Amino acid sequence: MQAASSIYIREDLKTRLNSLKHHPKESYNDVIERLVTLAIDDEPLSEETLRGLEESLKEVREGTLIPEKEIMKKYGVK
């Protein structure tokens, strides 16, 4: 049998948990379990993704980033 625990949560957090219920009778346990499952990404980052992140960090350090407005203008995005 699973053990149960009582926890303290602020009223505003309880309201937010209520808004995440799929149906009114869904338990907080189910809501929290769903949130925890979504928060954990079991898939490791690919080498390509890691290289992209490293390149981006290098650009940040060197100050060679292109401002978002310039990129949007270049590609005609408003």
ZIHUGI-V504701 format. One record per pair of residues at least 4 apart in sequence whose C-alpha atoms are under 8 Angstrom apart, sorted by sequence separation. I is the first residue (numbers start at 1). J is the second residue. D is the distance in Angstrom with one decimal. If there is no record, write none. Layout:
i: [I,I]
j: [J,J]
d: [D,D]
This chain:
i: [9,10,11,12,13,14,15,16,17,22,26,27,28,29,30,31,32,33,34,35,36,45,46,47,48,49,50,51,52,53,54,55,56,57,58,59,60,66,67,68,69,70,71,72,73,9,21,26,45,59,60,66,72,73,18,21,59,72,21,18,21,17,20,17]
j: [13,14,15,16,17,18,19,20,21,26,30,31,32,33,34,35,36,37,38,39,40,49,50,51,52,53,54,55,56,57,58,59,60,61,62,63,64,70,71,72,73,74,75,76,77,14,26,31,50,64,65,71,77,78,24,27,65,78,28,28,31,28,31,31]
d: [6.4,6.3,6.2,6.4,6.2,6.1,6.3,6.5,6.7,6.7,6.7,6.5,6.0,6.0,6.1,6.3,6.1,6.1,6.2,6.2,6.5,6.1,6.3,6.1,6.2,6.2,6.2,6.1,6.1,6.2,6.2,6.3,6.3,6.2,6.1,5.8,6.6,6.7,6.6,6.1,6.1,6.1,6.3,5.8,6.1,6.5,6.0,7.4,6.5,5.1,6.3,6.9,4.7,7.4,7.9,7.9,5.7,6.6,7.9,7.9,6.2,7.1,6.8,7.0]
